[in-house]
Amino acid sequence: MGRFVVFEGGEGSGKSTQARLLADRWGAVFTFEPGDTPVGARLREILLDHATGDLDPRAEALLMAADRAHHVATSIGPALNRGRDVVCDRFVGSSIAYQGYGRELGPDKVAALSAFATDGLVPDLVVLLTVPEAIAAERLAAAGAPDRLESAGDDFHRRVADGYAALAAADPSHWVVVDGAGSVDEVSDRVDAVIAERLPDPAVRS
């Protein structure tokens, strides 16, 4: 069974970059949510396109869960069962933070929905990257036009950040918080340090 590492964080945290870098260093499968399956790509368009307009929060949570269920069944699960390590950009934590806290649906309700979607799959480690609001805003501005969720407003994203902090504090055996400020290499070094501390050497198999 391969190991499963997830990167979480708010917009502009650098999680996507660091997830890809770790996957490259490990020779692991890199994947992301929402959208890294043909079905998921269609759901991602609905979820992130401004043309979707106002989407009921429960519908948004259900679409995220549908993407995740298909993702686990067709991509993440089979790779882990083949003994491949998997590094994923966003997973259950994103739904709890964004829909549970950000959309105020309640973390317990969204966690239960996500557990059903994943058939109980839990990452070996969740790396939460955090950055100050000013740095996140600067990175987002450099990235171009924001998508529907990125444009949800400061209050929404503060609730998301609070949600992530609560998740990490509640489950320190699975979550680790890493400072995402600084250069890509500086953050990568921090990630490597926590990975080395929390997980076995990738070359060592039990």
N, CA and C atoms as a LAMMPS dump frame, in Angstrom:
ITEM: TIMESTEP
0
ITEM: NUMBER OF ATOMS
618
ITEM: BOX BOUNDS ff ff ff
-5.0000000000000000e+02 5.0000000000000000e+02
-5.0000000000000000e+02 5.0000000000000000e+02
-5.0000000000000000e+02 5.0000000000000000e+02
ITEM: ATOMS id mol type element x y z
1 1 1 N 0.846 -1.192 0
2 1 2 C 0 0 0
3 1 3 C 0.883 1.244 0
4 2 1 N 0.645 2.124 -0.95
5 2 2 C 1.416 3.355 -0.993
6 2 3 C 1.005 4.32 0.093
7 3 1 N 1.801 5.358 0.258
8 3 2 C 1.487 6.395 1.229
9 3 3 C 0.76 7.546 0.555
10 4 1 N -0.087 8.199 1.316
11 4 2 C -0.986 9.206 0.789
12 4 3 C -0.767 10.513 1.549
13 5 1 N -0.223 11.506 0.843
14 5 2 C 0.042 12.819 1.43
15 5 3 C -0.809 13.862 0.714
16 6 1 N -1.44 14.712 1.493
17 6 2 C -2.314 15.758 0.954
18 6 3 C -1.77 17.122 1.34
19 7 1 N -1.832 18.063 0.418
20 7 2 C -1.491 19.457 0.704
21 7 3 C -2.778 20.273 0.745
22 8 1 N -2.928 21.046 1.803
23 8 2 C -4.085 21.906 1.972
24 8 3 C -3.63 23.335 2.217
25 9 1 N -4.568 24.262 2.037
26 9 2 C -4.275 25.672 2.29
27 9 3 C -5.227 26.565 1.542
28 10 1 N -5.287 27.8 1.959
29 10 2 C -6.133 28.767 1.288
30 10 3 C -5.542 29.212 -0.038
31 11 1 N -6.242 30.116 -0.692
32 11 2 C -5.775 30.624 -1.981
33 11 3 C -4.45 31.353 -1.801
34 12 1 N -3.5 31.092 -2.699
35 12 2 C -2.205 31.76 -2.644
36 12 3 C -1.246 31.193 -1.617
37 13 1 N -1.573 30.041 -1.053
38 13 2 C -0.708 29.462 -0.021
39 13 3 C 0.517 28.766 -0.598
40 14 1 N 0.48 28.433 -1.883
41 14 2 C 1.596 27.736 -2.51
42 14 3 C 1.49 26.227 -2.453
43 15 1 N 0.339 25.71 -2.017
44 15 2 C 0.185 24.274 -1.842
45 15 3 C 0.328 23.499 -3.143
46 16 1 N -0.195 24.043 -4.253
47 16 2 C -0.127 23.312 -5.525
48 16 3 C 1.322 23.133 -5.968
49 17 1 N 2.094 24.196 -5.844
50 17 2 C 3.519 24.129 -6.205
51 17 3 C 4.245 23.103 -5.351
52 18 1 N 4.025 23.165 -4.048
53 18 2 C 4.738 22.255 -3.149
54 18 3 C 4.281 20.808 -3.308
55 19 1 N 3.015 20.599 -3.611
56 19 2 C 2.532 19.239 -3.847
57 19 3 C 3.217 18.627 -5.064
58 20 1 N 3.3 19.399 -6.132
59 20 2 C 3.967 18.905 -7.345
60 20 3 C 5.445 18.616 -7.082
61 21 1 N 6.103 19.499 -6.349
62 21 2 C 7.523 19.302 -6.073
63 21 3 C 7.758 18.036 -5.25
64 22 1 N 6.924 17.811 -4.225
65 22 2 C 7.091 16.592 -3.42
66 22 3 C 6.834 15.353 -4.265
67 23 1 N 5.811 15.397 -5.099
68 23 2 C 5.53 14.247 -5.964
69 23 3 C 6.708 13.958 -6.884
70 24 1 N 7.321 14.997 -7.404
71 24 2 C 8.492 14.821 -8.267
72 24 3 C 9.649 14.211 -7.487
73 25 1 N 9.884 14.699 -6.28
74 25 2 C 11.003 14.181 -5.486
75 25 3 C 10.783 12.728 -5.111
76 26 1 N 9.557 12.36 -4.842
77 26 2 C 9.249 10.996 -4.442
78 26 3 C 9.068 10.056 -5.626
79 27 1 N 8.847 10.594 -6.82
80 27 2 C 8.436 9.759 -7.935
81 27 3 C 7.034 9.236 -7.716
82 28 1 N 6.218 10.054 -7.046
83 28 2 C 4.863 9.658 -6.679
84 28 3 C 3.857 10.098 -7.737
85 29 1 N 2.649 9.568 -7.625
86 29 2 C 1.53 10.032 -8.446
87 29 3 C 1.091 11.39 -7.908
88 30 1 N 1.032 12.382 -8.786
89 30 2 C 0.492 13.684 -8.394
90 30 3 C -0.94 13.801 -8.908
91 31 1 N -1.813 14.277 -8.05
92 31 2 C -3.19 14.487 -8.467
93 31 3 C -3.764 15.681 -7.72
94 32 1 N -4.972 16.09 -8.085
95 32 2 C -5.538 17.299 -7.464
96 32 3 C -7.061 17.233 -7.476
97 33 1 N -7.666 18.097 -6.658
98 33 2 C -9.115 18.237 -6.611
99 33 3 C -9.482 19.722 -6.601
100 34 1 N -10.625 20.053 -7.183
101 34 2 C -11.447 19.192 -8.03
102 34 3 C -10.918 19.147 -9.453
103 35 1 N -11.207 18.06 -10.174
104 35 2 C -11 18.073 -11.61
105 35 3 C -10.011 17.139 -12.241
106 36 1 N -9.287 16.315 -11.461
107 36 2 C -8.239 15.518 -12.104
108 36 3 C -8.728 14.152 -12.577
109 37 1 N -9.941 14.111 -13.102
110 37 2 C -10.47 12.969 -13.857
111 37 3 C -11.346 13.582 -14.944
112 38 1 N -11.673 12.853 -15.998
113 38 2 C -12.549 13.434 -17.025
114 38 3 C -13.892 13.897 -16.457
115 39 1 N -14.473 13.096 -15.572
116 39 2 C -15.725 13.509 -14.929
117 39 3 C -15.475 14.731 -14.047
118 40 1 N -14.387 14.682 -13.283
119 40 2 C -14.056 15.789 -12.395
120 40 3 C -13.822 17.09 -13.124
121 41 1 N -13.238 17.027 -14.318
122 41 2 C -12.989 18.249 -15.081
123 41 3 C -14.289 18.967 -15.409
124 42 1 N -15.336 18.2 -15.681
125 42 2 C -16.631 18.808 -15.982
126 42 3 C -17.244 19.409 -14.722
127 43 1 N -17.07 18.723 -13.592
128 43 2 C -17.557 19.261 -12.327
129 43 3 C -16.771 20.508 -11.927
130 44 1 N -15.458 20.506 -12.165
131 44 2 C -14.622 21.655 -11.828
132 44 3 C -15.093 22.902 -12.566
133 45 1 N -15.45 22.731 -13.828
134 45 2 C -15.913 23.881 -14.603
135 45 3 C -17.165 24.488 -13.967
136 46 1 N -18.089 23.644 -13.545
137 46 2 C -19.303 24.138 -12.894
138 46 3 C -18.952 24.85 -11.583
139 47 1 N -18.05 24.256 -10.812
140 47 2 C -17.728 24.772 -9.49
141 47 3 C -16.969 26.089 -9.522
142 48 1 N -16.093 26.265 -10.498
143 48 2 C -15.184 27.414 -10.477
144 48 3 C -15.511 28.499 -11.487
145 49 1 N -16.362 28.221 -12.459
146 49 2 C -16.675 29.191 -13.503
147 49 3 C -17.642 30.253 -12.975
148 50 1 N -17.303 31.52 -13.212
149 50 2 C -18.2 32.611 -12.798
150 50 3 C -19.562 32.498 -13.473
151 51 1 N -19.604 31.881 -14.647
152 51 2 C -20.873 31.748 -15.36
153 51 3 C -21.875 30.891 -14.595
154 52 1 N -21.384 30.073 -13.66
155 52 2 C -22.287 29.269 -12.841
156 52 3 C -23.182 30.15 -11.981
157 53 1 N -22.657 31.318 -11.588
158 53 2 C -23.423 32.226 -10.746
159 53 3 C -23.542 31.707 -9.325
160 54 1 N -24.563 32.169 -8.624
161 54 2 C -24.783 31.717 -7.246
162 54 3 C -25.179 30.241 -7.247
163 55 1 N -24.448 29.473 -6.458
164 55 2 C -24.705 28.04 -6.344
165 55 3 C -25.063 27.749 -4.893
166 56 1 N -26.172 27.061 -4.679
167 56 2 C -26.55 26.73 -3.314
168 56 3 C -25.383 26.029 -2.617
169 57 1 N -25.033 26.443 -1.384
170 57 2 C -23.889 25.839 -0.701
171 57 3 C -23.959 24.32 -0.592
172 58 1 N -25.157 23.778 -0.378
173 58 2 C -25.276 22.322 -0.29
174 58 3 C -25.008 21.675 -1.641
175 59 1 N -25.46 22.319 -2.711
176 59 2 C -25.175 21.799 -4.045
177 59 3 C -23.67 21.837 -4.303
178 60 1 N -23.026 22.921 -3.87
179 60 2 C -21.579 23.036 -4.036
180 60 3 C -20.865 21.909 -3.299
181 61 1 N -21.281 21.637 -2.065
182 61 2 C -20.662 20.567 -1.284
183 61 3 C -20.882 19.208 -1.93
184 62 1 N -22.065 18.99 -2.466
185 62 2 C -22.368 17.714 -3.109
186 62 3 C -21.57 17.526 -4.395
187 63 1 N -21.379 18.582 -5.156
188 63 2 C -20.564 18.485 -6.365
189 63 3 C -19.111 18.18 -6.018
190 64 1 N -18.59 18.821 -4.968
191 64 2 C -17.236 18.515 -4.513
192 64 3 C -17.128 17.056 -4.09
193 65 1 N -18.149 16.566 -3.39
194 65 2 C -18.135 15.169 -2.938
195 65 3 C -18.208 14.206 -4.118
196 66 1 N -18.994 14.563 -5.132
197 66 2 C -19.085 13.71 -6.318
198 66 3 C -17.739 13.617 -7.018
199 67 1 N -17.069 14.753 -7.157
200 67 2 C -15.72 14.749 -7.744
201 67 3 C -14.788 13.846 -6.942
202 68 1 N -14.856 13.969 -5.614
203 68 2 C -13.942 13.208 -4.756
204 68 3 C -14.236 11.712 -4.787
205 69 1 N -15.502 11.356 -4.793
206 69 2 C -15.857 9.938 -4.834
207 69 3 C -15.304 9.27 -6.091
208 70 1 N -15.49 9.927 -7.222
209 70 2 C -14.992 9.369 -8.484
210 70 3 C -13.467 9.365 -8.507
211 71 1 N -12.863 10.405 -7.962
212 71 2 C -11.407 10.54 -7.908
213 71 3 C -10.787 9.404 -7.094
214 72 1 N -11.357 9.133 -5.922
215 72 2 C -10.834 8.061 -5.07
216 72 3 C -11.028 6.703 -5.739
217 73 1 N -12.202 6.498 -6.32
218 73 2 C -12.521 5.19 -6.898
219 73 3 C -11.697 4.869 -8.137
220 74 1 N -11.374 5.881 -8.93
221 74 2 C -10.736 5.619 -10.221
222 74 3 C -9.269 6.009 -10.293
223 75 1 N -8.773 6.803 -9.348
224 75 2 C -7.4 7.288 -9.439
225 75 3 C -6.606 7.039 -8.162
226 76 1 N -7.002 7.68 -7.064
227 76 2 C -6.212 7.59 -5.833
228 76 3 C -6.188 6.167 -5.289
229 77 1 N -7.357 5.563 -5.123
230 77 2 C -7.424 4.22 -4.552
231 77 3 C -6.638 3.19 -5.343
232 78 1 N -6.845 3.099 -6.658
233 78 2 C -6.072 2.117 -7.439
234 78 3 C -4.565 2.335 -7.361
235 79 1 N -4.118 3.592 -7.363
236 79 2 C -2.679 3.857 -7.273
237 79 3 C -2.124 3.394 -5.931
238 80 1 N -2.806 3.718 -4.844
239 80 2 C -2.35 3.282 -3.523
240 80 3 C -2.319 1.761 -3.424
241 81 1 N -3.318 1.113 -3.975
242 81 2 C -3.384 -0.348 -3.919
243 81 3 C -2.285 -1.011 -4.742
244 82 1 N -1.774 -0.298 -5.746
245 82 2 C -0.633 -0.812 -6.521
246 82 3 C 0.693 -0.556 -5.823
247 83 1 N 0.654 0.091 -4.664
248 83 2 C 1.879 0.389 -3.936
249 83 3 C 2.503 1.719 -4.291
250 84 1 N 1.814 2.54 -5.082
251 84 2 C 2.341 3.854 -5.449
252 84 3 C 2.041 4.863 -4.35
253 85 1 N 3.009 5.734 -4.091
254 85 2 C 2.755 6.882 -3.226
255 85 3 C 1.933 7.894 -4.017
256 86 1 N 1.01 8.574 -3.344
257 86 2 C 0.15 9.557 -3.982
258 86 3 C 0.252 10.872 -3.221
259 87 1 N 0.461 11.961 -3.966
260 87 2 C 0.456 13.307 -3.398
261 87 3 C -0.692 14.066 -4.049
262 88 1 N -1.593 14.575 -3.214
263 88 2 C -2.805 15.208 -3.728
264 88 3 C -2.89 16.669 -3.292
265 89 1 N -3.208 17.524 -4.23
266 89 2 C -3.464 18.943 -3.991
267 89 3 C -4.954 19.097 -3.689
268 90 1 N -5.291 19.206 -2.41
269 90 2 C -6.643 19.296 -1.846
270 90 3 C -7.281 17.916 -1.709
271 91 1 N -8.044 17.797 -0.598
272 91 2 C -8.8 16.566 -0.357
273 91 3 C -9.935 16.926 0.596
274 92 1 N -10.249 16.066 1.538
275 92 2 C -11.396 16.27 2.423
276 92 3 C -11.303 17.588 3.188
277 93 1 N -10.107 17.929 3.641
278 93 2 C -9.937 19.161 4.406
279 93 3 C -10.44 20.39 3.681
280 94 1 N -10.276 20.411 2.368
281 94 2 C -10.751 21.559 1.597
282 94 3 C -12.263 21.697 1.685
283 95 1 N -12.982 20.586 1.569
284 95 2 C -14.433 20.66 1.648
285 95 3 C -14.893 21.121 3.021
286 96 1 N -14.258 20.591 4.065
287 96 2 C -14.657 20.998 5.411
288 96 3 C -14.359 22.483 5.629
289 97 1 N -13.187 22.939 5.163
290 97 2 C -12.826 24.341 5.348
291 97 3 C -13.673 25.274 4.485
292 98 1 N -13.835 24.916 3.206
293 98 2 C -14.514 25.826 2.275
294 98 3 C -16.035 25.765 2.388
295 99 1 N -16.58 24.559 2.417
296 99 2 C -18.042 24.457 2.49
297 99 3 C -18.531 24.386 3.949
298 100 1 N -17.805 23.665 4.798
299 100 2 C -18.221 23.557 6.192
300 100 3 C -18.104 24.87 6.939
301 101 1 N -16.923 25.51 6.822
302 101 2 C -16.689 26.778 7.509
303 101 3 C -16.989 27.981 6.609
304 102 1 N -16.411 27.989 5.418
305 102 2 C -16.591 29.14 4.532
306 102 3 C -18.04 29.389 4.162
307 103 1 N -18.737 28.33 3.742
308 103 2 C -20.159 28.446 3.374
309 103 3 C -21.075 28.244 4.577
310 104 1 N -20.481 27.942 5.727
311 104 2 C -21.21 27.833 6.999
312 104 3 C -22.25 26.708 7.004
313 105 1 N -21.925 25.607 6.314
314 105 2 C -22.794 24.442 6.347
315 105 3 C -22.596 23.62 7.616
316 106 1 N -21.451 23.815 8.262
317 106 2 C -21.119 23.038 9.454
318 106 3 C -20.09 21.978 9.142
319 107 1 N -18.987 21.966 9.878
320 107 2 C -17.918 21.014 9.567
321 107 3 C -18.321 19.561 9.719
322 108 1 N -19.145 19.241 10.701
323 108 2 C -19.519 17.844 10.915
324 108 3 C -20.337 17.287 9.747
325 109 1 N -21.263 18.094 9.226
326 109 2 C -22.082 17.638 8.101
327 109 3 C -21.22 17.386 6.87
328 110 1 N -20.287 18.302 6.603
329 110 2 C -19.442 18.148 5.414
330 110 3 C -18.449 17.003 5.61
331 111 1 N -17.957 16.826 6.826
332 111 2 C -17.045 15.712 7.102
333 111 3 C -17.742 14.375 6.872
334 112 1 N -18.997 14.276 7.285
335 112 2 C -19.741 13.029 7.084
336 112 3 C -19.959 12.757 5.601
337 113 1 N -20.283 13.799 4.845
338 113 2 C -20.458 13.651 3.403
339 113 3 C -19.158 13.207 2.748
340 114 1 N -18.06 13.793 3.172
341 114 2 C -16.76 13.457 2.59
342 114 3 C -16.328 12.042 2.943
343 115 1 N -16.63 11.605 4.16
344 115 2 C -16.287 10.231 4.555
345 115 3 C -17.033 9.223 3.681
346 116 1 N -18.284 9.535 3.366
347 116 2 C -19.042 8.675 2.454
348 116 3 C -18.41 8.68 1.07
349 117 1 N -18.016 9.861 0.59
350 117 2 C -17.441 9.984 -0.752
351 117 3 C -16.13 9.231 -0.888
352 118 1 N -15.325 9.206 0.164
353 118 2 C -14.002 8.581 0.098
354 118 3 C -14.01 7.134 0.549
355 119 1 N -15.173 6.641 0.989
356 119 2 C -15.259 5.303 1.58
357 119 3 C -14.295 5.181 2.752
358 120 1 N -14.108 6.284 3.485
359 120 2 C -13.299 6.273 4.697
360 120 3 C -11.809 6.422 4.49
361 121 1 N -11.347 6.702 3.268
362 121 2 C -9.91 6.859 3.026
363 121 3 C -9.381 8.103 3.75
364 122 1 N -8.311 7.917 4.527
365 122 2 C -7.704 9.009 5.301
366 122 3 C -6.239 9.152 4.893
367 123 1 N -5.765 10.372 4.623
368 123 2 C -4.349 10.553 4.265
369 123 3 C -3.427 10.16 5.416
370 124 1 N -2.232 9.726 5.072
371 124 2 C -1.214 9.477 6.094
372 124 3 C -0.736 10.779 6.704
373 125 1 N -0.715 11.835 5.904
374 125 2 C -0.282 13.141 6.404
375 125 3 C -0.943 14.237 5.576
376 126 1 N -1.388 15.284 6.273
377 126 2 C -1.92 16.479 5.611
378 126 3 C -0.995 17.64 5.942
379 127 1 N -0.421 18.254 4.925
380 127 2 C 0.471 19.4 5.092
381 127 3 C -0.333 20.667 4.817
382 128 1 N -0.554 21.458 5.851
383 128 2 C -1.305 22.708 5.72
384 128 3 C -0.332 23.862 5.593
385 129 1 N -0.335 24.512 4.431
386 129 2 C 0.512 25.685 4.211
387 129 3 C -0.269 26.943 4.559
388 130 1 N 0.342 27.811 5.35
389 130 2 C -0.304 29.057 5.754
390 130 3 C 0.578 30.248 5.38
391 131 1 N -0.079 31.323 4.949
392 131 2 C 0.618 32.563 4.633
393 131 3 C -0.234 33.733 5.12
394 132 1 N 0.374 34.881 5.435
395 132 2 C -0.399 36.065 5.794
396 132 3 C -1.301 36.506 4.639
397 133 1 N -2.391 37.181 4.969
398 133 2 C -3.343 37.616 3.943
399 133 3 C -2.678 38.465 2.864
400 134 1 N -1.75 39.324 3.246
401 134 2 C -1.111 40.214 2.274
402 134 3 C -0.324 39.428 1.23
403 135 1 N 0.368 38.384 1.683
404 135 2 C 1.15 37.564 0.747
405 135 3 C 0.211 36.792 -0.169
406 136 1 N -0.852 36.238 0.391
407 136 2 C -1.822 35.513 -0.428
408 136 3 C -2.422 36.421 -1.493
409 137 1 N -2.781 37.657 -1.115
410 137 2 C -3.372 38.597 -2.071
411 137 3 C -2.383 38.952 -3.176
412 138 1 N -1.12 39.117 -2.815
413 138 2 C -0.083 39.436 -3.808
414 138 3 C 0.094 38.29 -4.806
415 139 1 N 0.097 37.071 -4.3
416 139 2 C 0.254 35.906 -5.178
417 139 3 C -0.954 35.742 -6.094
418 140 1 N -2.141 35.955 -5.559
419 140 2 C -3.343 35.823 -6.376
420 140 3 C -3.388 36.877 -7.463
421 141 1 N -2.968 38.084 -7.136
422 141 2 C -2.953 39.153 -8.134
423 141 3 C -2.012 38.811 -9.278
424 142 1 N -0.894 38.175 -8.943
425 142 2 C 0.076 37.806 -9.971
426 142 3 C -0.411 36.636 -10.82
427 143 1 N -1.348 35.852 -10.279
428 143 2 C -1.814 34.656 -10.976
429 143 3 C -2.858 34.944 -12.045
430 144 1 N -3.432 36.137 -12.033
431 144 2 C -4.432 36.47 -13.049
432 144 3 C -5.837 36.496 -12.48
433 145 1 N -6.817 36.393 -13.372
434 145 2 C -8.22 36.525 -12.977
435 145 3 C -8.619 35.424 -11.997
436 146 1 N -9.254 35.798 -10.877
437 146 2 C -9.659 34.792 -9.901
438 146 3 C -10.878 34.002 -10.357
439 147 1 N -10.994 32.748 -9.883
440 147 2 C -12.157 31.941 -10.217
441 147 3 C -13.309 32.239 -9.243
442 148 1 N -14.388 31.488 -9.35
443 148 2 C -15.588 31.77 -8.564
444 148 3 C -15.339 31.655 -7.06
445 149 1 N -14.593 30.642 -6.644
446 149 2 C -14.318 30.492 -5.218
447 149 3 C -13.275 31.488 -4.726
448 150 1 N -12.281 31.747 -5.541
449 150 2 C -11.279 32.74 -5.156
450 150 3 C -11.905 34.113 -4.957
451 151 1 N -13.02 34.376 -5.638
452 151 2 C -13.688 35.677 -5.58
453 151 3 C -14.772 35.749 -4.506
454 152 1 N -14.791 34.781 -3.589
455 152 2 C -15.902 34.69 -2.643
456 152 3 C -15.876 35.755 -1.547
457 153 1 N -14.805 36.53 -1.438
458 153 2 C -14.773 37.627 -0.472
459 153 3 C -13.88 37.358 0.724
460 154 1 N -13.418 38.455 1.348
461 154 2 C -12.475 38.341 2.461
462 154 3 C -13.071 37.597 3.658
463 155 1 N -14.318 37.884 3.994
464 155 2 C -14.926 37.217 5.145
465 155 3 C -14.99 35.708 4.931
466 156 1 N -15.358 35.304 3.723
467 156 2 C -15.398 33.88 3.387
468 156 3 C -14.032 33.248 3.59
469 157 1 N -12.99 33.884 3.055
470 157 2 C -11.659 33.281 3.123
471 157 3 C -11.091 33.311 4.538
472 158 1 N -11.525 34.257 5.354
473 158 2 C -11.114 34.235 6.761
474 158 3 C -11.768 33.07 7.489
475 159 1 N -13.019 32.78 7.17
476 159 2 C -13.673 31.609 7.763
477 159 3 C -12.978 30.328 7.319
478 160 1 N -12.573 30.282 6.042
479 160 2 C -11.831 29.124 5.541
480 160 3 C -10.529 28.932 6.329
481 161 1 N -9.791 30.028 6.527
482 161 2 C -8.531 29.954 7.28
483 161 3 C -8.776 29.487 8.71
484 162 1 N -9.838 29.994 9.325
485 162 2 C -10.177 29.556 10.685
486 162 3 C -10.516 28.071 10.694
487 163 1 N -11.218 27.628 9.65
488 163 2 C -11.56 26.215 9.558
489 163 3 C -10.339 25.333 9.451
490 164 1 N -9.394 25.737 8.616
491 164 2 C -8.16 24.962 8.486
492 164 3 C -7.418 24.886 9.826
493 165 1 N -7.338 26.024 10.515
494 165 2 C -6.648 26.044 11.807
495 165 3 C -7.314 25.09 12.789
496 166 1 N -8.651 25.062 12.782
497 166 2 C -9.375 24.174 13.682
498 166 3 C -9.125 22.71 13.334
499 167 1 N -9.099 22.39 12.049
500 167 2 C -8.847 21.012 11.622
501 167 3 C -7.459 20.547 12.046
502 168 1 N -6.463 21.399 11.847
503 168 2 C -5.094 21.034 12.204
504 168 3 C -4.948 20.855 13.711
505 169 1 N -5.593 21.737 14.473
506 169 2 C -5.492 21.658 15.937
507 169 3 C -6.194 20.416 16.475
508 170 1 N -7.273 20.005 15.803
509 170 2 C -8.064 18.871 16.29
510 170 3 C -7.445 17.519 15.956
511 171 1 N -6.528 17.463 14.992
512 171 2 C -5.982 16.179 14.55
513 171 3 C -4.479 16.275 14.295
514 172 1 N -3.697 16.55 15.352
515 172 2 C -2.251 16.726 15.151
516 172 3 C -1.533 15.445 14.725
517 173 1 N -2.175 14.295 14.864
518 173 2 C -1.527 13.057 14.433
519 173 3 C -1.51 12.935 12.91
520 174 1 N -2.411 13.637 12.233
521 174 2 C -2.463 13.584 10.774
522 174 3 C -2.094 14.902 10.097
523 175 1 N -2.249 16.022 10.808
524 175 2 C -2.028 17.335 10.207
525 175 3 C -0.746 17.964 10.735
526 176 1 N -0.046 18.679 9.856
527 176 2 C 1.109 19.474 10.256
528 176 3 C 1.016 20.818 9.545
529 177 1 N 1.309 21.889 10.265
530 177 2 C 1.219 23.245 9.715
531 177 3 C 2.624 23.707 9.335
532 178 1 N 2.748 24.214 8.102
533 178 2 C 4.031 24.677 7.58
534 178 3 C 3.887 26.121 7.106
535 179 1 N 4.846 26.951 7.458
536 179 2 C 4.867 28.339 7.01
537 179 3 C 5.102 28.368 5.499
538 180 1 N 4.14 28.924 4.759
539 180 2 C 4.244 28.974 3.3
540 180 3 C 4.858 30.239 2.76
541 181 1 N 5.302 31.153 3.644
542 181 2 C 5.925 32.397 3.19
543 181 3 C 7.387 32.139 2.822
544 182 1 N 7.907 32.964 1.917
545 182 2 C 9.289 32.82 1.488
546 182 3 C 9.382 32.254 0.084
547 183 1 N 10.592 31.929 -0.33
548 183 2 C 10.801 31.407 -1.68
549 183 3 C 10.294 29.978 -1.784
550 184 1 N 10.136 29.516 -3.015
551 184 2 C 9.704 28.137 -3.243
552 184 3 C 10.671 27.156 -2.586
553 185 1 N 11.969 27.418 -2.72
554 185 2 C 12.97 26.514 -2.147
555 185 3 C 12.922 26.526 -0.624
556 186 1 N 12.715 27.699 -0.028
557 186 2 C 12.649 27.775 1.429
558 186 3 C 11.461 26.964 1.967
559 187 1 N 10.322 27.113 1.315
560 187 2 C 9.137 26.37 1.753
561 187 3 C 9.341 24.873 1.511
562 188 1 N 9.955 24.533 0.39
563 188 2 C 10.225 23.135 0.076
564 188 3 C 11.111 22.495 1.139
565 189 1 N 12.089 23.231 1.627
566 189 2 C 12.964 22.714 2.687
567 189 3 C 12.163 22.444 3.964
568 190 1 N 11.217 23.345 4.27
569 190 2 C 10.383 23.142 5.459
570 190 3 C 9.507 21.902 5.291
571 191 1 N 8.957 21.748 4.098
572 191 2 C 8.13 20.575 3.831
573 191 3 C 8.949 19.3 3.976
574 192 1 N 10.14 19.29 3.394
575 192 2 C 10.994 18.103 3.503
576 192 3 C 11.286 17.762 4.956
577 193 1 N 11.497 18.787 5.771
578 193 2 C 11.828 18.552 7.177
579 193 3 C 10.67 17.875 7.908
580 194 1 N 9.455 18.335 7.676
581 194 2 C 8.316 17.729 8.38
582 194 3 C 8.003 16.343 7.819
583 195 1 N 8.197 16.167 6.509
584 195 2 C 7.973 14.846 5.913
585 195 3 C 8.953 13.838 6.509
586 196 1 N 10.206 14.233 6.621
587 196 2 C 11.221 13.333 7.173
588 196 3 C 10.899 12.972 8.618
589 197 1 N 10.329 13.926 9.341
590 197 2 C 9.997 13.677 10.742
591 197 3 C 8.756 12.806 10.909
592 198 1 N 7.772 13.013 10.047
593 198 2 C 6.466 12.359 10.24
594 198 3 C 6.266 11.07 9.457
595 199 1 N 7.004 10.892 8.348
596 199 2 C 6.834 9.7 7.528
597 199 3 C 8.176 9.013 7.278
598 200 1 N 8.166 7.707 7.05
599 200 2 C 9.415 6.995 6.768
600 200 3 C 10.026 7.471 5.456
601 201 1 N 11.296 7.14 5.3
602 201 2 C 11.984 7.417 4.036
603 201 3 C 11.206 6.778 2.916
604 202 1 N 10.934 7.531 1.808
605 202 2 C 10.187 6.946 0.686
606 202 3 C 10.776 5.678 0.108
607 203 1 N 12.087 5.492 0.261
608 203 2 C 12.732 4.308 -0.301
609 203 3 C 12.535 3.074 0.566
610 204 1 N 12.085 3.273 1.806
611 204 2 C 11.955 2.152 2.72
612 204 3 C 10.534 1.607 2.675
613 205 1 N 10.406 0.358 2.432
614 205 2 C 9.093 -0.287 2.381
615 205 3 C 9.004 -1.298 3.526
616 206 1 N 7.845 -1.331 4.165
617 206 2 C 7.65 -2.31 5.234
618 206 3 C 7.225 -3.639 4.638
